[in-house]
Amino acid sequence: MDVRVRYAPSPTGLQHIGGVRTALFNYFFARAQRGKFILRIEDTDQERYSDEALEDLYETLSWLGVAWDEGPVVGGPYGPYVQSERFALYKEYAEKLVADGKAYYCYCTPERLEAIRAEQQAKKSEQQGYDRHCRNLTAEERAGYERAGIAPVIRLKVPTEGKTTFHDILMGDITRKNRDVSPDPVLLKSDGFPTYHLANVIDDHMMGITHIMRAQEWIPSGPLHIILYEAFGWVPPAYCHLPMVMGKDGQKLSKRHGSTAVRDFREQGYLSEALLNYVSLVGWSYDGEREFFTREELEELFTLEKINKAPGVFDYKKLDWFNGQYIRQKSDEELLALLLPYLLKAGFASEPIDGETEENLLLLTSSAKERLKVLSDIVPLSRFLFEEPVWEDLSLFAAKGVDIDVATAALDAAYTVLKTGLEAGEESEVIEERLMALAGEMALKVGAVFMPIRVALTGSSVSLPLFDSIRLLGNERALGRIERALAILKSEVR
């Protein structure tokens, strides 16, 4: 069997981690099986449809390097691949179900449906939902509604007895009593728009989809879809409902945990290869040990058997670690090209970049590489080079457990060591040893000497390596900052 899978998002919002994980699993399975990956746009919800969301979908897949074999833009033999362009097909098949006695026209008004709902709730009725009022209308009754100008919907005749079972590759057989399936759901609305269930089933069949991989939240829809397949006389595809994506608190991943839109991760400076690698491991594992995979490797190694049944946990800190690892694999030149947009946006660089500026930026890149979790970290890390520090909180000069007067004395003594060494052209390692010796002489921990220097140079307790900061600033500018900091501290510590 030639494997054909699809990713069928609704363009009503930005692509999020859960949706992208579904896309990746489908894509990798298709590639590993030498099959086809189809992109289909399910845009029947016209009220919530967004051009921005559609553009974000294309940009996200392109950024991740996920190419679809059939779908919008690229075309294919089963198009169109946008549901709003397939309405005539849905109408034809819905009416075929009516002709075959598998569905029927319903003329109930919204007012009647609301009244039924209110009555059922008031009585706490066991029967909830549509009461099948129009299921067995006579021809004369239907004609009366037609003469009254009531535009009908088409409802599916869900069996009232028995059970429906479908097999899930991960979960095994899933069975539901037919009486518990949504009672005769609408397939085609009165305005000719299909509902999700009708369009989804028709499209999957007509496009030859062999495997449906989607989130476990769609399991309740499984029996209804099987009933629809049986009504059409079609063989359903294989189902594989993917484990949920959870936050570390065990709740479904949402905005309360942090960013979930891929666009946000891109803007913060996560690398596409890092996000792709990490998201692929949320609910899937190759051997329980290996963590790093290229897209090409996942295209070869991915199998459904290695998908976990249990929910996958999306750990933001683990993603940061992954991203940092990928950042450090870049050459300085490659990394600078990725960092430059952030520096330009912050006003820390301007184009065109001349040779001397590029050399300084490469030094900055090399120095910052080990400290970057995301690309946007370069802005706070390099701000001290382009803006003079403002020491609003003088306590920053003091390392933990150290009084501000001791920190001031340490910085004063360290300034003498630095000035002497820098003016003599000594190597940074020699000056660093002298600063460590100074800490011993003053009976202080090394951090108590280095912290006030760091804050004086950068205005922050978190910065680039100390001597890289001095090199980037230049000796004169660096010493001047320490002198200014000392003047402020001494005026406060009298």
N, C-alpha and C positions, 0 to 999 in steps of 0.2 A: 504494500500500500504506500502510495506517495503521500507523505505527511504534508498537510496544509493547515496552518494555524493562523489566527488573526488577533490583532489588537484593535478593539472597537470602542474607542473613547467617545464620550459626549463632550463637544467643545463648549462647555458651560463654565469652566474655571481653568486655572493654571494647572499644568501637569504637576502632580505631587508624587511623593516617594512611593506610595502604595501602587499607584497606577503605573509608574515607570518600572517597578519591580515586576508587575504583570507583563509589561511589554518585553522586558529583557528575558524573562523565562520563556515566553513564546518564541522570541527571536532566536535564542540560543538553542532551543529544542529543534526548531526548523533547520538551523544551520547544521547541527550535529547529525540530524537525520537526512541531510541533503534534500530537505523539503522546501516549501514556500512559506514566507512570512507575509501576510496580507494586512494592510492597514485599511480600516473601514471607518468612516466618520458617521456616527449615529447622532444626527442633528435634528431629530424629530421634535425635540423640545425647543421650539422656536422662541418662546418667551425668554428663556435663559441663554439662548445661543449667543456666542460672542466671537467676533472676528479676531479679537486679541487672543482668546483662548485657542483658536484654530492655529494662528500663527505661532503661538507658544508651543503647541504640539509639534509642529514641523521643526521649529528651532531646537527643541529639546532632543528629539530623536537624531537630528543632524549632529548636534553637539556631542552626543554619546557615540556617534559612529554607527547608528542602527539604521540600515537601509532596508526599505520594504521592497519586496519583489513585485507586488501588485498593489494598486491603490491610487489615491489622488496623486496628481502630478505625473506619476510614472505610467499610469494606465494598467491594462491587463485584459484578459479574455472574458472576465465576469463583471465588468463594470456596468453602469457607473458604481463607484465605491463610496458615494455620498448618499445617505438614505433619502434626503429630501429630493433627490433626482430619480427616485425609484417608486414614487407614490402609485403610479398606474399599476405596477406589478403587485403591490400589496392589495390594492382594491380588487384586482383580478382574482387573487388567491383567496381573499376573504369571501368574496361572492361565490367562489367554487365550494368553499366549506358550507355555505348556506344551501347551495344546490344539492350537496351530498348529504344534507341533514345533520351536519356536524356543528353547525352554527346557526344563528337566527338573528332576525332584525328585532331590535328593542326600541320602543318608542317612549319609554319612561322619561319624564321631564326631570330636570335637576331638582325642581321643587319636590316632586314625589320621592326621589331618591333621598333627599335630605330628611323628609318626613319619616321615611322608613328607618333611616339611621337613628334619628332621635327617639323613635318608639322602641327600637331594639335596645338602645342604651338605657332608656328609662325602665324597661322591664328586665334589664340585665339578661336578655335573651341569650340562649345558647347559640342560636342562629344569628350570626352577624354578617352583614354585607347584603348584596343584592338578593331579592326574594324570588328570582326567576319568574317574575310576573308575565313576561312576554314570551316565555320559552315555548308555550303551546298555544299561541294565538291561532284562531281560525283565519282562513283567507279573508273572510268578511270583516273580521276585526282589524286585520292589517290594512285592508282597503279603507276602512274608516279613518284610521290614523293618517294614511296617505292623503285622503281628501282634506283632512284638517291641516295639511301642510307641515306635519311634524317630520323633521329629518331624523331618520333612525341611526342608531349605532349598530354595529354587528358584534354579537357576543358569542363566545365559545360555549358549546354544550359540554360542560365538565360532567363526567359520570357521577352519579349520586351514590353509587354502591361500589364496593371493591377497593382495591389498593393500586397504587402505582409505584413501581420500583425503578430506580436507575442505578447504574454502577459507577462509582467514582474510583479512579485509579489509586488515590491515597486513602480514602475513607471506607472503601468497600461498598456493599449494597446499601442504598438509602431508600427506605420505604415510607410512604405516607398514605393515610386513608384518603380516598377521593373526597369524602365529605369535608375534610379539613383543608382541601385545596381551595383557593379563592373561588367563590361561587360565580361561575359563568362570567369571567372577566371580559371587558371590552377589548375587541381586537382592532376594530376600525371605528374611529370617532365620526360623529355626524358631519364634520367638516372635511372628511376624507383623509385625515391624518391617521397613520397607524399608531398603535401603542407599541411600547418597547418589545413586548413579548412576541407579537406577530412579526414585526420587522426583523427582529433578531433571528427567529427561527427560519423564516423564509430566506434571509440573506445567508445564514450559515449553510443551509442546504444548497441554495443556488450557486454559492461560491465554492462548494466542494470541501468545506471545512471538515477535517478528520478528527481533530482534537480541540476541545475547548478548555483553555486554562484561564480561570478567572478566580476572583477572591471568594473565600468561603461564605461571605455574606450573601452570595447568590444561591447558596444551597436550597433555601426555601422555594426558589423559582424552578428548581430542577424538575419536580413532578409535573408542574404545569407545562413546561416545555416538552416533556416526554408525551404528555397527552396531546399536545399540538402536533408533534411529529407523527403520532399514531393516527390522528385525524386526517392528516395529509397522506398517510400511507408511506411515510419516509423512514429510513433507518437513521436514528440519531447518531451524532458523533460520540467519540469517547470523551468523558468528563474528567477533569482534574481540578478540583477546587483548592486553591492555594491557601496556605496558612495565613492568618492575619498578621499584619505588621503592628507590633506593640511598642509602646514606650517602656522605659526601664521600670515604671511603676505598675506594669501589667495591664494598663489601659490602652485601648486602641490609639495609635499614633495620631495626634492632632496638633493644632496650633498651640495648645497649652504646653506642649513639650518643647516647642521651638519651631523653627522654620520647617515647613513640609513641602513647599513649592520648590521645584528644581531651579526655577529662575532665581530664587533667593540664594541658593547654594552657589550658583554661578556668579552672582554679583559679589558674594563674600570672598570668592577666590578659591573655591574647591576645583580641583582638576577633574576633567571629565573621566579620565581613566581611573582615578581614585574613587569617585562616586560610583561608577559602573562596577568596579571590583567589589566595593563594600556592599552595595545594595544587592548584588548577586548572592552574597553570603547570608542575607537575611532570610532564613528559611531553607537554605540549600547548603550542602556541605559535600565536598569531594571525598575527603577521607578523614574528616574530623581534625586534621592538623594543618594541612596546607592552607595558607591564607591569600597569597598573592597570585593573581591570574591576569593575563592580558585578555583583551576582548577576543583575540584570535584563539587563545587557548580554551576559553569558555565555549567558543563556537564548536570546538572539537570534543570537549569533555562533558558537556552538560547532559544529564539524563534525568528522567522523571523519578526514577527509583531513589535518587538521592535527595529529593525534596522531603523536608521534615513535616510530620503531621502537626507537631506543636507550633504555636505561634512563633514568629521570628521577632527578635528584639532589635529595635533600631537604637543604637547607642551613639549619641552625638560625639562623645569623647573618643570612642573607637574610630569614628569617621575622621576626626581631627588627626588622630595618630596615623591612620592610613594616608591621609592627604599629606602630612608632613613627610612620610616616607617617600611618596612619589615626588614631592618637591625636591628632596635631596638627591634624587636620581638625575635631575636635570643638570646640564652644564650651566655655568654662570651665564653664558650668552643666551641659552634657551630660557633660563629663568628671568633674566632681565627683560626679555621680550614680553614675558607674561606679566611682569611687575610694572612695566612702563605705563600702561593705561591708568593704573592706580596712582602713580606718581604724577602723571599729567593732570588727572582729575583733581588732585589735591593742590595743584599749583606748584609742586616741588620740582617740576621739570617742564620744559617747553620744547617744541619741535621747530626746526630741525635740531638734532642732537649732534654737537660737534665732538671732535675726537677727545678733547680733554674732559668734557662732561661725561662722555661714554665711559672713559677710563675710571672716573670717580664713581659712576653708577655701578660699574662692574665690581669695584671694591666694596661698595655698599651691599651689593647682591651677595657677594661671597661671604661677607661678614654676617649678613642677616639669615642666610640659608638655613642654618641649624636651628634658628629660633622661630621660623615661620610655621604656623599651623595652617593658615590660609593666606592667599596672596595679599589680601587687604591688610594683613598685619604689618606690611611694609610701611604703611602710612604712620601709625603711631611710633614705630621703631625708628623711623628716619626723620621725624618731625624736628628733632633737636638740631638737625643740620640746616634747616631752613627757617626756623623761628627761634628767637632767643627764649630761654626758659624763664618761667615766672614761678617763683617759689612761694606759693601762697601758704603751704603747710610745711613749716620748717621742721616738723617732727620727722619728715621723710629723710632728713640727713642722718638721723640716729638709727643705727641698726637695733634690732630687738634687744631689749635689756640695757641699752646704753642711754645715758642722759645727754641732752642736747649740748651741754657745756663740754662734755667729754668728746662728743662728735666734732664740736668746733675745734677743740685742741688737736684732735686727730687730723682733721682736714688742714689745719694750719701747718702741722709738721709734714704731712704728706705733700703739700704744695712745694715746700722747700726741696724735698727729695725729687719730685717730678721736674721742677724748674731746672735744678742742677743737672739731672740726667738728660733731659731733652735738649738743653743748650749745649751739652757736651756731645750730643749725638750718640748717646749710648743705646744699645739694643733694648727693646722693650722687656726682654726676659731679665736683663740685669736690673732695670728699674723696678720690675715687679718683685724681684728677690729683696731689694732694699726696702720696699714697702712692707713686705712680709716681716722683714727683720724689725722694722719700725713698730709693727703691731706687737712683737714680742717685747721690745723695749718698753712699750707703754702698757704692757700687761693686758692687752686687748686681743680679742679674736680678730682674725684677718678681715672678716666682714665689717667690723667696726671702723676699719681704716678705708676699705674700698667703697663702702656704701656712700659716705659723704662725697667722695670724688665723683662717683657715678651720678649722684643727684645734682651735683654742681655742674657737671658737663651736659647732662641731658634733661634735667628737670623731672626725672622719673627714677624709681627704684628698679625698674625693669628696662634693660637697654641692651645694645650690642656689646660685644666684648670690650672691656675698658680701653685697651690700647688701639683697637680698631676705631673706636669713637674718637680718640685723640688724633689718629692719623687722618680720619675723614674731616675733622674740624680744622686741623692744622695746629701746630704748637702754640702759635701766638694767640689764636682765638680760644684754644682750650685753656691756656693759663689765664687769659683774661676773664673767662667765666668763673674760674676758681677764685680769682681775686675779688670779683664782684660778689660771689656767694659768701666769701669770708667777711667782707665788709658788712653785709646784711646780718650775718650770724653774730658777729661781734657787737653790733649795735643792739642786738636783742638779748645777749647773754651777759650783760654787765652785772 
